[in-house]
Amino acid sequence: MTDYDLAQRSVLQTLLDSHPRLMDAGELDDRLPNIPRVQEALRVLVDDGLATKLGDRVGASRAAVRFRALSAS
């Protein structure tokens, strides 16, 4: 797994763990201090439909939450 994949997985996991609460984008950086390029990973996840960004607030998309629920079964 590349560092970029690790960053995307870490960001998505953090967003899913805080669901349904949206978090401040800065809070996301604070929660992942050892992960490189958090904001770049977030941008990719938003572009791919796995994360939602509303102003400076971010969260897991409905599709990501649903996929997590289906994967747990």
mmCIF file as gemmi writes it, N, C-alpha and C atoms, coordinates in Angstrom:
data_model
loop_
_atom_site.group_PDB
_atom_site.id
_atom_site.type_symbol
_atom_site.label_atom_id
_atom_site.label_alt_id
_atom_site.label_comp_id
_atom_site.label_asym_id
_atom_site.label_entity_id
_atom_site.label_seq_id
_atom_site.pdbx_PDB_ins_code
_atom_site.Cartn_x
_atom_site.Cartn_y
_atom_site.Cartn_z
_atom_site.occupancy
_atom_site.B_iso_or_equiv
_atom_site.pdbx_formal_charge
_atom_site.auth_seq_id
_atom_site.auth_asym_id
_atom_site.pdbx_PDB_model_num
ATOM 1 N N . MET Axp A 1 ? 0.848 -1.169 0 1 0 ? 1 A 1
ATOM 2 C CA . MET Axp A 1 ? 0 0 0 1 0 ? 1 A 1
ATOM 3 C C . MET Axp A 1 ? 0.898 1.239 0 1 0 ? 1 A 1
ATOM 4 N N . THR Axp A 2 ? 0.597 2.18 -0.885 1 0 ? 2 A 1
ATOM 5 C CA . THR Axp A 2 ? 1.377 3.403 -0.933 1 0 ? 2 A 1
ATOM 6 C C . THR Axp A 2 ? 0.993 4.321 0.21 1 0 ? 2 A 1
ATOM 7 N N . ASP Axp A 3 ? 1.826 5.312 0.48 1 0 ? 3 A 1
ATOM 8 C CA . ASP Axp A 3 ? 1.514 6.295 1.513 1 0 ? 3 A 1
ATOM 9 C C . ASP Axp A 3 ? 0.214 7.016 1.194 1 0 ? 3 A 1
ATOM 10 N N . TYR Axp A 4 ? -0.035 7.244 -0.1 1 0 ? 4 A 1
ATOM 11 C CA . TYR Axp A 4 ? -1.256 7.945 -0.477 1 0 ? 4 A 1
ATOM 12 C C . TYR Axp A 4 ? -2.491 7.092 -0.183 1 0 ? 4 A 1
ATOM 13 N N . ASP Axp A 5 ? -2.402 5.787 -0.437 1 0 ? 5 A 1
ATOM 14 C CA . ASP Axp A 5 ? -3.501 4.89 -0.082 1 0 ? 5 A 1
ATOM 15 C C . ASP Axp A 5 ? -3.713 4.891 1.43 1 0 ? 5 A 1
ATOM 16 N N . LEU Axp A 6 ? -2.627 4.871 2.175 1 0 ? 6 A 1
ATOM 17 C CA . LEU Axp A 6 ? -2.723 4.901 3.631 1 0 ? 6 A 1
ATOM 18 C C . LEU Axp A 6 ? -3.412 6.169 4.093 1 0 ? 6 A 1
ATOM 19 N N . ALA Axp A 7 ? -3.07 7.295 3.487 1 0 ? 7 A 1
ATOM 20 C CA . ALA Axp A 7 ? -3.694 8.562 3.854 1 0 ? 7 A 1
ATOM 21 C C . ALA Axp A 7 ? -5.192 8.522 3.572 1 0 ? 7 A 1
ATOM 22 N N . GLN Axp A 8 ? -5.589 8.028 2.407 1 0 ? 8 A 1
ATOM 23 C CA . GLN Axp A 8 ? -7.012 7.97 2.066 1 0 ? 8 A 1
ATOM 24 C C . GLN Axp A 8 ? -7.757 7.02 3 1 0 ? 8 A 1
ATOM 25 N N . ARG Axp A 9 ? -7.182 5.86 3.277 1 0 ? 9 A 1
ATOM 26 C CA . ARG Axp A 9 ? -7.827 4.909 4.185 1 0 ? 9 A 1
ATOM 27 C C . ARG Axp A 9 ? -7.967 5.496 5.58 1 0 ? 9 A 1
ATOM 28 N N . SER Axp A 10 ? -6.944 6.178 6.04 1 0 ? 10 A 1
ATOM 29 C CA . SER Axp A 10 ? -6.966 6.761 7.387 1 0 ? 10 A 1
ATOM 30 C C . SER Axp A 10 ? -7.993 7.875 7.488 1 0 ? 10 A 1
ATOM 31 N N . VAL Axp A 11 ? -8.048 8.729 6.478 1 0 ? 11 A 1
ATOM 32 C CA . VAL Axp A 11 ? -9.023 9.812 6.474 1 0 ? 11 A 1
ATOM 33 C C . VAL Axp A 11 ? -10.44 9.237 6.443 1 0 ? 11 A 1
ATOM 34 N N . LEU Axp A 12 ? -10.678 8.293 5.554 1 0 ? 12 A 1
ATOM 35 C CA . LEU Axp A 12 ? -12.017 7.714 5.447 1 0 ? 12 A 1
ATOM 36 C C . LEU Axp A 12 ? -12.419 7.005 6.736 1 0 ? 12 A 1
ATOM 37 N N . GLN Axp A 13 ? -11.514 6.265 7.332 1 0 ? 13 A 1
ATOM 38 C CA . GLN Axp A 13 ? -11.81 5.573 8.592 1 0 ? 13 A 1
ATOM 39 C C . GLN Axp A 13 ? -12.161 6.58 9.683 1 0 ? 13 A 1
ATOM 40 N N . THR Axp A 14 ? -11.44 7.671 9.752 1 0 ? 14 A 1
ATOM 41 C CA . THR Axp A 14 ? -11.708 8.698 10.753 1 0 ? 14 A 1
ATOM 42 C C . THR Axp A 14 ? -13.077 9.328 10.523 1 0 ? 14 A 1
ATOM 43 N N . LEU Axp A 15 ? -13.407 9.599 9.273 1 0 ? 15 A 1
ATOM 44 C CA . LEU Axp A 15 ? -14.724 10.175 8.958 1 0 ? 15 A 1
ATOM 45 C C . LEU Axp A 15 ? -15.84 9.191 9.287 1 0 ? 15 A 1
ATOM 46 N N . LEU Axp A 16 ? -15.64 7.932 8.964 1 0 ? 16 A 1
ATOM 47 C CA . LEU Axp A 16 ? -16.656 6.919 9.265 1 0 ? 16 A 1
ATOM 48 C C . LEU Axp A 16 ? -16.829 6.744 10.769 1 0 ? 16 A 1
ATOM 49 N N . ASP Axp A 17 ? -15.734 6.791 11.517 1 0 ? 17 A 1
ATOM 50 C CA . ASP Axp A 17 ? -15.814 6.639 12.968 1 0 ? 17 A 1
ATOM 51 C C . ASP Axp A 17 ? -16.563 7.793 13.625 1 0 ? 17 A 1
ATOM 52 N N . SER Axp A 18 ? -16.511 8.967 13.027 1 0 ? 18 A 1
ATOM 53 C CA . SER Axp A 18 ? -17.196 10.117 13.619 1 0 ? 18 A 1
ATOM 54 C C . SER Axp A 18 ? -18.609 10.302 13.075 1 0 ? 18 A 1
ATOM 55 N N . HIS Axp A 19 ? -19.002 9.497 12.102 1 0 ? 19 A 1
ATOM 56 C CA . HIS Axp A 19 ? -20.339 9.599 11.503 1 0 ? 19 A 1
ATOM 57 C C . HIS Axp A 19 ? -21.419 9.404 12.565 1 0 ? 19 A 1
ATOM 58 N N . PRO Axp A 20 ? -22.463 10.184 12.589 1 0 ? 20 A 1
ATOM 59 C CA . PRO Axp A 20 ? -22.924 11.138 11.576 1 0 ? 20 A 1
ATOM 60 C C . PRO Axp A 20 ? -22.414 12.57 11.775 1 0 ? 20 A 1
ATOM 61 N N . ARG Axp A 21 ? -21.555 12.768 12.738 1 0 ? 21 A 1
ATOM 62 C CA . ARG Axp A 21 ? -21.059 14.115 13.007 1 0 ? 21 A 1
ATOM 63 C C . ARG Axp A 21 ? -20.091 14.559 11.915 1 0 ? 21 A 1
ATOM 64 N N . LEU Axp A 22 ? -20.264 15.788 11.46 1 0 ? 22 A 1
ATOM 65 C CA . LEU Axp A 22 ? -19.289 16.4 10.566 1 0 ? 22 A 1
ATOM 66 C C . LEU Axp A 22 ? -18.197 17.007 11.425 1 0 ? 22 A 1
ATOM 67 N N . MET Axp A 23 ? -16.969 16.951 10.948 1 0 ? 23 A 1
ATOM 68 C CA . MET Axp A 23 ? -15.874 17.534 11.709 1 0 ? 23 A 1
ATOM 69 C C . MET Axp A 23 ? -15.231 18.654 10.914 1 0 ? 23 A 1
ATOM 70 N N . ASP Axp A 24 ? -14.585 19.54 11.62 1 0 ? 24 A 1
ATOM 71 C CA . ASP Axp A 24 ? -13.837 20.617 11.008 1 0 ? 24 A 1
ATOM 72 C C . ASP Axp A 24 ? -12.628 20.011 10.292 1 0 ? 24 A 1
ATOM 73 N N . ALA Axp A 25 ? -12.288 20.563 9.139 1 0 ? 25 A 1
ATOM 74 C CA . ALA Axp A 25 ? -11.153 20.034 8.377 1 0 ? 25 A 1
ATOM 75 C C . ALA Axp A 25 ? -9.862 20.098 9.196 1 0 ? 25 A 1
ATOM 76 N N . GLY Axp A 26 ? -9.71 21.107 10.029 1 0 ? 26 A 1
ATOM 77 C CA . GLY Axp A 26 ? -8.537 21.205 10.892 1 0 ? 26 A 1
ATOM 78 C C . GLY Axp A 26 ? -8.512 20.115 11.946 1 0 ? 26 A 1
ATOM 79 N N . GLU Axp A 27 ? -9.686 19.75 12.441 1 0 ? 27 A 1
ATOM 80 C CA . GLU Axp A 27 ? -9.783 18.653 13.411 1 0 ? 27 A 1
ATOM 81 C C . GLU Axp A 27 ? -9.311 17.345 12.791 1 0 ? 27 A 1
ATOM 82 N N . LEU Axp A 28 ? -9.613 17.16 11.528 1 0 ? 28 A 1
ATOM 83 C CA . LEU Axp A 28 ? -9.169 15.958 10.82 1 0 ? 28 A 1
ATOM 84 C C . LEU Axp A 28 ? -7.644 15.894 10.812 1 0 ? 28 A 1
ATOM 85 N N . ASP Axp A 29 ? -7.003 17.021 10.522 1 0 ? 29 A 1
ATOM 86 C CA . ASP Axp A 29 ? -5.536 17.073 10.573 1 0 ? 29 A 1
ATOM 87 C C . ASP Axp A 29 ? -5.026 16.738 11.973 1 0 ? 29 A 1
ATOM 88 N N . ASP Axp A 30 ? -5.693 17.281 12.99 1 0 ? 30 A 1
ATOM 89 C CA . ASP Axp A 30 ? -5.28 17.042 14.379 1 0 ? 30 A 1
ATOM 90 C C . ASP Axp A 30 ? -5.404 15.573 14.771 1 0 ? 30 A 1
ATOM 91 N N . ARG Axp A 31 ? -6.41 14.89 14.248 1 0 ? 31 A 1
ATOM 92 C CA . ARG Axp A 31 ? -6.617 13.477 14.585 1 0 ? 31 A 1
ATOM 93 C C . ARG Axp A 31 ? -5.645 12.543 13.872 1 0 ? 31 A 1
ATOM 94 N N . LEU Axp A 32 ? -5.029 13.039 12.812 1 0 ? 32 A 1
ATOM 95 C CA . LEU Axp A 32 ? -4.13 12.194 12.014 1 0 ? 32 A 1
ATOM 96 C C . LEU Axp A 32 ? -2.751 12.853 11.885 1 0 ? 32 A 1
ATOM 97 N N . PRO Axp A 33 ? -2.074 13.101 13 1 0 ? 33 A 1
ATOM 98 C CA . PRO Axp A 33 ? -0.809 13.846 12.936 1 0 ? 33 A 1
ATOM 99 C C . PRO Axp A 33 ? 0.319 13.108 12.217 1 0 ? 33 A 1
ATOM 100 N N . ASN Axp A 34 ? 0.267 11.795 12.165 1 0 ? 34 A 1
ATOM 101 C CA . ASN Axp A 34 ? 1.346 11.02 11.542 1 0 ? 34 A 1
ATOM 102 C C . ASN Axp A 34 ? 1.032 10.594 10.112 1 0 ? 34 A 1
ATOM 103 N N . ILE Axp A 35 ? -0.077 11.073 9.581 1 0 ? 35 A 1
ATOM 104 C CA . ILE Axp A 35 ? -0.485 10.702 8.226 1 0 ? 35 A 1
ATOM 105 C C . ILE Axp A 35 ? -0.139 11.848 7.275 1 0 ? 35 A 1
ATOM 106 N N . PRO Axp A 36 ? 0.597 11.559 6.214 1 0 ? 36 A 1
ATOM 107 C CA . PRO Axp A 36 ? 0.966 12.61 5.261 1 0 ? 36 A 1
ATOM 108 C C . PRO Axp A 36 ? -0.181 12.989 4.331 1 0 ? 36 A 1
ATOM 109 N N . ARG Axp A 37 ? -0.229 14.231 3.958 1 0 ? 37 A 1
ATOM 110 C CA . ARG Axp A 37 ? -1.152 14.739 2.918 1 0 ? 37 A 1
ATOM 111 C C . ARG Axp A 37 ? -2.622 14.47 3.221 1 0 ? 37 A 1
ATOM 112 N N . VAL Axp A 38 ? -3.06 14.761 4.43 1 0 ? 38 A 1
ATOM 113 C CA . VAL Axp A 38 ? -4.449 14.509 4.82 1 0 ? 38 A 1
ATOM 114 C C . VAL Axp A 38 ? -5.42 15.289 3.945 1 0 ? 38 A 1
ATOM 115 N N . GLN Axp A 39 ? -5.15 16.554 3.712 1 0 ? 39 A 1
ATOM 116 C CA . GLN Axp A 39 ? -6.08 17.374 2.925 1 0 ? 39 A 1
ATOM 117 C C . GLN Axp A 39 ? -6.141 16.934 1.466 1 0 ? 39 A 1
ATOM 118 N N . GLU Axp A 40 ? -5.025 16.48 0.913 1 0 ? 40 A 1
ATOM 119 C CA . GLU Axp A 40 ? -5.038 15.941 -0.453 1 0 ? 40 A 1
ATOM 120 C C . GLU Axp A 40 ? -5.866 14.661 -0.513 1 0 ? 40 A 1
ATOM 121 N N . ALA Axp A 41 ? -5.694 13.801 0.48 1 0 ? 41 A 1
ATOM 122 C CA . ALA Axp A 41 ? -6.468 12.554 0.529 1 0 ? 41 A 1
ATOM 123 C C . ALA Axp A 41 ? -7.957 12.87 0.656 1 0 ? 41 A 1
ATOM 124 N N . LEU Axp A 42 ? -8.286 13.854 1.466 1 0 ? 42 A 1
ATOM 125 C CA . LEU Axp A 42 ? -9.684 14.256 1.624 1 0 ? 42 A 1
ATOM 126 C C . LEU Axp A 42 ? -10.256 14.737 0.297 1 0 ? 42 A 1
ATOM 127 N N . ARG Axp A 43 ? -9.494 15.524 -0.441 1 0 ? 43 A 1
ATOM 128 C CA . ARG Axp A 43 ? -9.97 16.025 -1.734 1 0 ? 43 A 1
ATOM 129 C C . ARG Axp A 43 ? -10.289 14.879 -2.689 1 0 ? 43 A 1
ATOM 130 N N . VAL Axp A 44 ? -9.423 13.873 -2.72 1 0 ? 44 A 1
ATOM 131 C CA . VAL Axp A 44 ? -9.661 12.712 -3.587 1 0 ? 44 A 1
ATOM 132 C C . VAL Axp A 44 ? -10.927 11.974 -3.143 1 0 ? 44 A 1
ATOM 133 N N . LEU Axp A 45 ? -11.093 11.792 -1.843 1 0 ? 45 A 1
ATOM 134 C CA . LEU Axp A 45 ? -12.283 11.096 -1.336 1 0 ? 45 A 1
ATOM 135 C C . LEU Axp A 45 ? -13.561 11.868 -1.664 1 0 ? 45 A 1
ATOM 136 N N . VAL Axp A 46 ? -13.516 13.182 -1.579 1 0 ? 46 A 1
ATOM 137 C CA . VAL Axp A 46 ? -14.672 14.006 -1.956 1 0 ? 46 A 1
ATOM 138 C C . VAL Axp A 46 ? -14.944 13.844 -3.442 1 0 ? 46 A 1
ATOM 139 N N . ASP Axp A 47 ? -13.901 13.937 -4.261 1 0 ? 47 A 1
ATOM 140 C CA . ASP Axp A 47 ? -14.067 13.786 -5.714 1 0 ? 47 A 1
ATOM 141 C C . ASP Axp A 47 ? -14.618 12.413 -6.079 1 0 ? 47 A 1
ATOM 142 N N . ASP Axp A 48 ? -14.249 11.385 -5.316 1 0 ? 48 A 1
ATOM 143 C CA . ASP Axp A 48 ? -14.715 10.026 -5.587 1 0 ? 48 A 1
ATOM 144 C C . ASP Axp A 48 ? -16.087 9.727 -4.974 1 0 ? 48 A 1
ATOM 145 N N . GLY Axp A 49 ? -16.642 10.67 -4.208 1 0 ? 49 A 1
ATOM 146 C CA . GLY Axp A 49 ? -17.964 10.471 -3.628 1 0 ? 49 A 1
ATOM 147 C C . GLY Axp A 49 ? -17.96 9.716 -2.308 1 0 ? 49 A 1
ATOM 148 N N . LEU Axp A 50 ? -16.812 9.547 -1.685 1 0 ? 50 A 1
ATOM 149 C CA . LEU Axp A 50 ? -16.731 8.816 -0.417 1 0 ? 50 A 1
ATOM 150 C C . LEU Axp A 50 ? -16.751 9.743 0.789 1 0 ? 50 A 1
ATOM 151 N N . ALA Axp A 51 ? -16.539 11.025 0.548 1 0 ? 51 A 1
ATOM 152 C CA . ALA Axp A 51 ? -16.588 12.021 1.62 1 0 ? 51 A 1
ATOM 153 C C . ALA Axp A 51 ? -17.397 13.215 1.127 1 0 ? 51 A 1
ATOM 154 N N . THR Axp A 52 ? -17.909 13.97 2.081 1 0 ? 52 A 1
ATOM 155 C CA . THR Axp A 52 ? -18.695 15.159 1.795 1 0 ? 52 A 1
ATOM 156 C C . THR Axp A 52 ? -18.028 16.344 2.461 1 0 ? 52 A 1
ATOM 157 N N . LYS Axp A 53 ? -17.98 17.46 1.755 1 0 ? 53 A 1
ATOM 158 C CA . LYS Axp A 53 ? -17.406 18.677 2.316 1 0 ? 53 A 1
ATOM 159 C C . LYS Axp A 53 ? -18.438 19.788 2.194 1 0 ? 53 A 1
ATOM 160 N N . LEU Axp A 54 ? -18.778 20.391 3.335 1 0 ? 54 A 1
ATOM 161 C CA . LEU Axp A 54 ? -19.716 21.5 3.382 1 0 ? 54 A 1
ATOM 162 C C . LEU Axp A 54 ? -19.01 22.667 4.063 1 0 ? 54 A 1
ATOM 163 N N . GLY Axp A 55 ? -18.487 23.579 3.267 1 0 ? 55 A 1
ATOM 164 C CA . GLY Axp A 55 ? -17.679 24.662 3.818 1 0 ? 55 A 1
ATOM 165 C C . GLY Axp A 55 ? -16.406 24.091 4.392 1 0 ? 55 A 1
ATOM 166 N N . ASP Axp A 56 ? -16.191 24.331 5.684 1 0 ? 56 A 1
ATOM 167 C CA . ASP Axp A 56 ? -14.993 23.778 6.325 1 0 ? 56 A 1
ATOM 168 C C . ASP Axp A 56 ? -15.303 22.516 7.123 1 0 ? 56 A 1
ATOM 169 N N . ARG Axp A 57 ? -16.499 21.982 6.975 1 0 ? 57 A 1
ATOM 170 C CA . ARG Axp A 57 ? -16.914 20.754 7.664 1 0 ? 57 A 1
ATOM 171 C C . ARG Axp A 57 ? -16.842 19.587 6.702 1 0 ? 57 A 1
ATOM 172 N N . VAL Axp A 58 ? -16.401 18.432 7.208 1 0 ? 58 A 1
ATOM 173 C CA . VAL Axp A 58 ? -16.252 17.242 6.373 1 0 ? 58 A 1
ATOM 174 C C . VAL Axp A 58 ? -16.843 16.028 7.078 1 0 ? 58 A 1
ATOM 175 N N . GLY Axp A 59 ? -17.279 15.068 6.286 1 0 ? 59 A 1
ATOM 176 C CA . GLY Axp A 59 ? -17.825 13.84 6.84 1 0 ? 59 A 1
ATOM 177 C C . GLY Axp A 59 ? -17.864 12.746 5.797 1 0 ? 59 A 1
ATOM 178 N N . ALA Axp A 60 ? -18.19 11.558 6.236 1 0 ? 60 A 1
ATOM 179 C CA . ALA Axp A 60 ? -18.326 10.423 5.322 1 0 ? 60 A 1
ATOM 180 C C . ALA Axp A 60 ? -19.607 10.588 4.512 1 0 ? 60 A 1
ATOM 181 N N . SER Axp A 61 ? -19.557 10.206 3.253 1 0 ? 61 A 1
ATOM 182 C CA . SER Axp A 61 ? -20.744 10.28 2.407 1 0 ? 61 A 1
ATOM 183 C C . SER Axp A 61 ? -21.701 9.142 2.76 1 0 ? 61 A 1
ATOM 184 N N . ARG Axp A 62 ? -22.921 9.295 2.324 1 0 ? 62 A 1
ATOM 185 C CA . ARG Axp A 62 ? -23.921 8.241 2.539 1 0 ? 62 A 1
ATOM 186 C C . ARG Axp A 62 ? -23.469 6.935 1.894 1 0 ? 62 A 1
ATOM 187 N N . ALA Axp A 63 ? -22.862 7.029 0.71 1 0 ? 63 A 1
ATOM 188 C CA . ALA Axp A 63 ? -22.384 5.825 0.018 1 0 ? 63 A 1
ATOM 189 C C . ALA Axp A 63 ? -21.304 5.113 0.826 1 0 ? 63 A 1
ATOM 190 N N . ALA Axp A 64 ? -20.388 5.869 1.426 1 0 ? 64 A 1
ATOM 191 C CA . ALA Axp A 64 ? -19.327 5.254 2.229 1 0 ? 64 A 1
ATOM 192 C C . ALA Axp A 64 ? -19.898 4.572 3.463 1 0 ? 64 A 1
ATOM 193 N N . VAL Axp A 65 ? -20.856 5.222 4.101 1 0 ? 65 A 1
ATOM 194 C CA . VAL Axp A 65 ? -21.482 4.641 5.302 1 0 ? 65 A 1
ATOM 195 C C . VAL Axp A 65 ? -22.223 3.358 4.936 1 0 ? 65 A 1
ATOM 196 N N . ARG Axp A 66 ? -22.93 3.381 3.837 1 0 ? 66 A 1
ATOM 197 C CA . ARG Axp A 66 ? -23.685 2.203 3.402 1 0 ? 66 A 1
ATOM 198 C C . ARG Axp A 66 ? -22.753 1.051 3.035 1 0 ? 66 A 1
ATOM 199 N N . PHE Axp A 67 ? -21.659 1.365 2.332 1 0 ? 67 A 1
ATOM 200 C CA . PHE Axp A 67 ? -20.7 0.333 1.974 1 0 ? 67 A 1
ATOM 201 C C . PHE Axp A 67 ? -20.089 -0.29 3.227 1 0 ? 67 A 1
ATOM 202 N N . ARG Axp A 68 ? -19.779 0.522 4.205 1 0 ? 68 A 1
ATOM 203 C CA . ARG Axp A 68 ? -19.22 -0.007 5.46 1 0 ? 68 A 1
ATOM 204 C C . ARG Axp A 68 ? -20.217 -0.956 6.113 1 0 ? 68 A 1
ATOM 205 N N . ALA Axp A 69 ? -21.494 -0.595 6.111 1 0 ? 69 A 1
ATOM 206 C CA . ALA Axp A 69 ? -22.513 -1.452 6.713 1 0 ? 69 A 1
ATOM 207 C C . ALA Axp A 69 ? -22.639 -2.77 5.959 1 0 ? 69 A 1
ATOM 208 N N . LEU Axp A 70 ? -22.584 -2.721 4.656 1 0 ? 70 A 1
ATOM 209 C CA . LEU Axp A 70 ? -22.685 -3.953 3.865 1 0 ? 70 A 1
ATOM 210 C C . LEU Axp A 70 ? -21.445 -4.828 4.017 1 0 ? 70 A 1
ATOM 211 N N . SER Axp A 71 ? -20.28 -4.208 4.159 1 0 ? 71 A 1
ATOM 212 C CA . SER Axp A 71 ? -19.029 -4.954 4.299 1 0 ? 71 A 1
ATOM 213 C C . SER Axp A 71 ? -18.923 -5.669 5.628 1 0 ? 71 A 1
ATOM 214 N N . ALA Axp A 72 ? -19.598 -5.152 6.635 1 0 ? 72 A 1
ATOM 215 C CA . ALA Axp A 72 ? -19.528 -5.745 7.979 1 0 ? 72 A 1
ATOM 216 C C . ALA Axp A 72 ? -20.339 -7.025 8.075 1 0 ? 72 A 1
ATOM 217 N N . SER Axp A 73 ? -21.217 -7.229 7.152 1 0 ? 73 A 1
ATOM 218 C CA . SER Axp A 73 ? -22.1 -8.416 7.221 1 0 ? 73 A 1
ATOM 219 C C . SER Axp A 73 ? -21.384 -9.679 6.839 1 0 ? 73 A 1
